[in-house]
Structure formats: C-alpha cells, structure tokens
Amino acid sequence: MAVVLELLAERVGRRPAMASGLIDRVMKMADVVALIDAANPVPAVRGPYKKTAEISN
C-alpha cells in the first residue's frame, strides 16, 4: 500500500494530505515531533506529599 502511494505521489507531485488540502507542504520528522511536543506539554513540578499519620498498635 505504501509503495502505491509513493508511486502516486511521484506522478502527481504531491502527497495525499497535500492533495486533500490538509497541509501545504511535505512535513519532515522534526515537524511531526514538534506537533507531538506541543500537544503534550511538560508536566509541572509537583508539590510535597502529605505526611501520613503513624499507625500505633
């Protein structure tokens, strides 16, 4: 399937996402990583945990 899409892209000169209007250029892997990083922000620093009470027998 990927080979067929690759051959089709060579003939048409555009990728399927470009032809459908989703993007306007061929994306590089760095672009994809930047999108993933933007969607998943770095978690904030957590505060201290609450101390638990001691259990006495």
N, CA, C and O atoms as a GROMACS GRO file, in nm:
protein
  228
    1MET      N    1   0.082  -0.119   0.000
    1MET     CA    2   0.000   0.000   0.000
    1MET      C    3   0.087   0.125   0.000
    1MET      O    4   0.059   0.221  -0.072
    2ALA      N    5   0.193   0.125   0.081
    2ALA     CA    6   0.280   0.242   0.089
    2ALA      C    7   0.352   0.265  -0.044
    2ALA      O    8   0.376   0.379  -0.083
    3VAL      N    9   0.386   0.157  -0.111
    3VAL     CA   10   0.456   0.170  -0.240
    3VAL      C   11   0.364   0.233  -0.342
    3VAL      O   12   0.407   0.315  -0.423
    4VAL      N   13   0.238   0.195  -0.340
    4VAL     CA   14   0.140   0.251  -0.434
    4VAL      C   15   0.124   0.400  -0.409
    4VAL      O   16   0.120   0.479  -0.504
    5LEU      N   17   0.114   0.441  -0.282
    5LEU     CA   18   0.102   0.583  -0.250
    5LEU      C   19   0.227   0.660  -0.290
    5LEU      O   20   0.219   0.774  -0.335
    6GLU      N   21   0.342   0.597  -0.272
    6GLU     CA   22   0.468   0.662  -0.310
    6GLU      C   23   0.475   0.684  -0.461
    6GLU      O   24   0.515   0.791  -0.506
    7LEU      N   25   0.436   0.584  -0.537
    7LEU     CA   26   0.436   0.599  -0.683
    7LEU      C   27   0.336   0.703  -0.728
    7LEU      O   28   0.362   0.780  -0.820
    8LEU      N   29   0.220   0.704  -0.665
    8LEU     CA   30   0.118   0.803  -0.698
    8LEU      C   31   0.166   0.943  -0.666
    8LEU      O   32   0.142   1.036  -0.743
    9ALA      N   33   0.235   0.960  -0.554
    9ALA     CA   34   0.287   1.091  -0.516
    9ALA      C   35   0.393   1.138  -0.614
    9ALA      O   36   0.402   1.258  -0.641
   10GLU      N   37   0.473   1.047  -0.667
   10GLU     CA   38   0.575   1.085  -0.764
   10GLU      C   39   0.510   1.132  -0.894
   10GLU      O   40   0.557   1.228  -0.955
   11ARG      N   41   0.404   1.066  -0.935
   11ARG     CA   42   0.336   1.106  -1.059
   11ARG      C   43   0.264   1.238  -1.045
   11ARG      O   44   0.272   1.324  -1.133
   12VAL      N   45   0.194   1.254  -0.936
   12VAL     CA   46   0.113   1.374  -0.916
   12VAL      C   47   0.199   1.490  -0.869
   12VAL      O   48   0.170   1.605  -0.900
   13GLY      N   49   0.305   1.461  -0.794
   13GLY     CA   50   0.393   1.564  -0.744
   13GLY      C   51   0.355   1.612  -0.605
   13GLY      O   52   0.421   1.699  -0.549
   14ARG      N   53   0.249   1.555  -0.549
   14ARG     CA   54   0.205   1.594  -0.416
   14ARG      C   55   0.170   1.471  -0.336
   14ARG      O   56   0.139   1.366  -0.392
   15ARG      N   57   0.175   1.485  -0.206
   15ARG     CA   58   0.135   1.377  -0.116
   15ARG      C   59  -0.017   1.378  -0.103
   15ARG      O   60  -0.080   1.479  -0.132
   16PRO      N   61  -0.076   1.267  -0.060
   16PRO     CA   62  -0.222   1.263  -0.045
   16PRO      C   63  -0.276   1.369   0.051
   16PRO      O   64  -0.383   1.426   0.026
   17ALA      N   65  -0.206   1.397   0.159
   17ALA     CA   66  -0.252   1.501   0.252
   17ALA      C   67  -0.249   1.639   0.187
   17ALA      O   68  -0.334   1.723   0.214
   18MET      N   69  -0.151   1.662   0.101
   18MET     CA   70  -0.143   1.789   0.030
   18MET      C   71  -0.255   1.799  -0.071
   18MET      O   72  -0.315   1.906  -0.086
   19ALA      N   73  -0.283   1.691  -0.141
   19ALA     CA   74  -0.388   1.692  -0.242
   19ALA      C   75  -0.526   1.714  -0.180
   19ALA      O   76  -0.612   1.776  -0.242
   20SER      N   77  -0.546   1.665  -0.058
   20SER     CA   78  -0.675   1.683   0.007
   20SER      C   79  -0.686   1.816   0.079
   20SER      O   80  -0.794   1.852   0.127
   21GLY      N   81  -0.576   1.891   0.089
   21GLY     CA   82  -0.579   2.023   0.149
   21GLY      C   83  -0.553   2.025   0.298
   21GLY      O   84  -0.574   2.128   0.363
   22LEU      N   85  -0.508   1.914   0.356
   22LEU     CA   86  -0.479   1.912   0.500
   22LEU      C   87  -0.354   1.991   0.534
   22LEU      O   88  -0.350   2.061   0.635
   23ILE      N   89  -0.250   1.982   0.450
   23ILE     CA   90  -0.126   2.055   0.472
   23ILE      C   91  -0.084   2.118   0.339
   23ILE      O   92  -0.134   2.081   0.233
   24ASP      N   93   0.008   2.213   0.346
   24ASP     CA   94   0.050   2.281   0.224
   24ASP      C   95   0.193   2.248   0.182
   24ASP      O   96   0.241   2.297   0.081
   25ARG      N   97   0.260   2.163   0.262
   25ARG     CA   98   0.397   2.123   0.226
   25ARG      C   99   0.424   1.985   0.282
   25ARG      O  100   0.348   1.935   0.365
   26VAL      N  101   0.531   1.923   0.237
   26VAL     CA  102   0.572   1.792   0.288
   26VAL      C  103   0.635   1.813   0.424
   26VAL      O  104   0.726   1.894   0.439
   27MET      N  105   0.586   1.740   0.523
   27MET     CA  106   0.637   1.756   0.659
   27MET      C  107   0.758   1.668   0.681
   27MET      O  108   0.765   1.555   0.631
   28LYS      N  109   0.854   1.720   0.756
   28LYS     CA  110   0.970   1.643   0.796
   28LYS      C  111   0.942   1.582   0.934
   28LYS      O  112   0.846   1.621   1.001
   29MET      N  113   1.025   1.490   0.975
   29MET     CA  114   1.005   1.424   1.104
   29MET      C  115   1.014   1.525   1.219
   29MET      O  116   0.944   1.510   1.319
   30ALA      N  117   1.098   1.625   1.206
   30ALA     CA  118   1.110   1.728   1.310
   30ALA      C  119   0.979   1.805   1.325
   30ALA      O  120   0.944   1.845   1.436
   31ASP      N  121   0.906   1.825   1.215
   31ASP     CA  122   0.776   1.891   1.222
   31ASP      C  123   0.676   1.807   1.300
   31ASP      O  124   0.598   1.859   1.380
   32VAL      N  125   0.678   1.677   1.276
   32VAL     CA  126   0.587   1.586   1.345
   32VAL      C  127   0.619   1.583   1.494
   32VAL      O  128   0.528   1.584   1.577
   33VAL      N  129   0.747   1.579   1.529
   33VAL     CA  130   0.788   1.578   1.670
   33VAL      C  131   0.745   1.708   1.737
   33VAL      O  132   0.700   1.705   1.852
   34ALA      N  133   0.758   1.821   1.668
   34ALA     CA  134   0.716   1.949   1.726
   34ALA      C  135   0.566   1.951   1.752
   34ALA      O  136   0.522   2.005   1.853
   35LEU      N  137   0.487   1.893   1.663
   35LEU     CA  138   0.342   1.885   1.685
   35LEU      C  139   0.308   1.798   1.805
   35LEU      O  140   0.220   1.831   1.883
   36ILE      N  141   0.378   1.687   1.819
   36ILE     CA  142   0.354   1.597   1.933
   36ILE      C  143   0.393   1.666   2.063
   36ILE      O  144   0.320   1.658   2.162
   37ASP      N  145   0.508   1.734   2.064
   37ASP     CA  146   0.552   1.805   2.184
   37ASP      C  147   0.456   1.917   2.221
   37ASP      O  148   0.433   1.940   2.340
   38ALA      N  149   0.400   1.986   2.123
   38ALA     CA  150   0.306   2.094   2.152
   38ALA      C  151   0.176   2.040   2.208
   38ALA      O  152   0.111   2.106   2.289
   39ALA      N  153   0.136   1.920   2.167
   39ALA     CA  154   0.012   1.861   2.216
   39ALA      C  155   0.029   1.804   2.356
   39ALA      O  156  -0.070   1.794   2.430
   40ASN      N  157   0.150   1.767   2.395
   40ASN     CA  158   0.176   1.709   2.527
   40ASN      C  159   0.275   1.798   2.602
   40ASN      O  160   0.396   1.776   2.594
   41PRO      N  161   0.225   1.899   2.674
   41PRO     CA  162   0.318   1.989   2.744
   41PRO      C  163   0.392   1.918   2.857
   41PRO      O  164   0.349   1.813   2.905
   42VAL      N  165   0.502   1.976   2.898
   42VAL     CA  166   0.584   1.919   3.005
   42VAL      C  167   0.506   1.931   3.136
   42VAL      O  168   0.452   2.038   3.165
   43PRO      N  169   0.497   1.824   3.214
   43PRO     CA  170   0.422   1.832   3.340
   43PRO      C  171   0.488   1.929   3.438
   43PRO      O  172   0.610   1.944   3.441
   44ALA      N  173   0.405   1.994   3.518
   44ALA     CA  174   0.454   2.090   3.615
   44ALA      C  175   0.519   2.017   3.733
   44ALA      O  176   0.498   1.898   3.753
   45VAL      N  177   0.599   2.090   3.809
   45VAL     CA  178   0.665   2.034   3.925
   45VAL      C  179   0.558   2.010   4.033
   45VAL      O  180   0.477   2.097   4.062
   46ARG      N  181   0.561   1.892   4.089
   46ARG     CA  182   0.462   1.858   4.191
   46ARG      C  183   0.507   1.910   4.327
   46ARG      O  184   0.626   1.925   4.354
   47GLY      N  185   0.410   1.937   4.410
   47GLY     CA  186   0.438   1.984   4.546
   47GLY      C  187   0.473   1.869   4.637
   47GLY      O  188   0.476   1.753   4.594
   48PRO      N  189   0.500   1.900   4.764
   48PRO     CA  190   0.536   1.792   4.858
   48PRO      C  191   0.414   1.705   4.889
   48PRO      O  192   0.300   1.750   4.884
   49TYR      N  193   0.441   1.580   4.920
   49TYR     CA  194   0.335   1.488   4.956
   49TYR      C  195   0.292   1.514   5.100
   49TYR      O  196   0.370   1.564   5.182
   50LYS      N  197   0.167   1.479   5.130
   50LYS     CA  198   0.119   1.491   5.268
   50LYS      C  199   0.179   1.377   5.350
   50LYS      O  200   0.191   1.264   5.301
   51LYS      N  201   0.215   1.408   5.473
   51LYS     CA  202   0.270   1.305   5.559
   51LYS      C  203   0.155   1.222   5.615
   51LYS      O  204   0.051   1.276   5.652
   52THR      N  205   0.175   1.093   5.621
   52THR     CA  206   0.072   1.004   5.674
   52THR      C  207   0.090   0.990   5.824
   52THR      O  208   0.201   0.999   5.876
   53ALA      N  209  -0.020   0.969   5.893
   53ALA     CA  210  -0.014   0.953   6.039
   53ALA      C  211   0.041   0.815   6.070
   53ALA      O  212   0.019   0.719   5.996
   54GLU      N  213   0.112   0.806   6.181
   54GLU     CA  214   0.169   0.677   6.222
   54GLU      C  215   0.059   0.587   6.277
   54GLU      O  216  -0.033   0.634   6.345
   55ILE      N  217   0.068   0.461   6.248
   55ILE     CA  218  -0.028   0.364   6.299
   55ILE      C  219   0.030   0.302   6.426
   55ILE      O  220   0.141   0.249   6.425
   56SER      N  221  -0.047   0.311   6.537
   56SER     CA  222   0.001   0.253   6.663
   56SER      C  223  -0.082   0.130   6.696
   56SER      O  224  -0.202   0.127   6.672
   57ASN      N  225  -0.017   0.029   6.751
   57ASN     CA  226  -0.087  -0.094   6.786
   57ASN      C  227  -0.128  -0.092   6.927
   57ASN      O  228  -0.189  -0.188   6.975
   0.00000   0.00000   0.00000
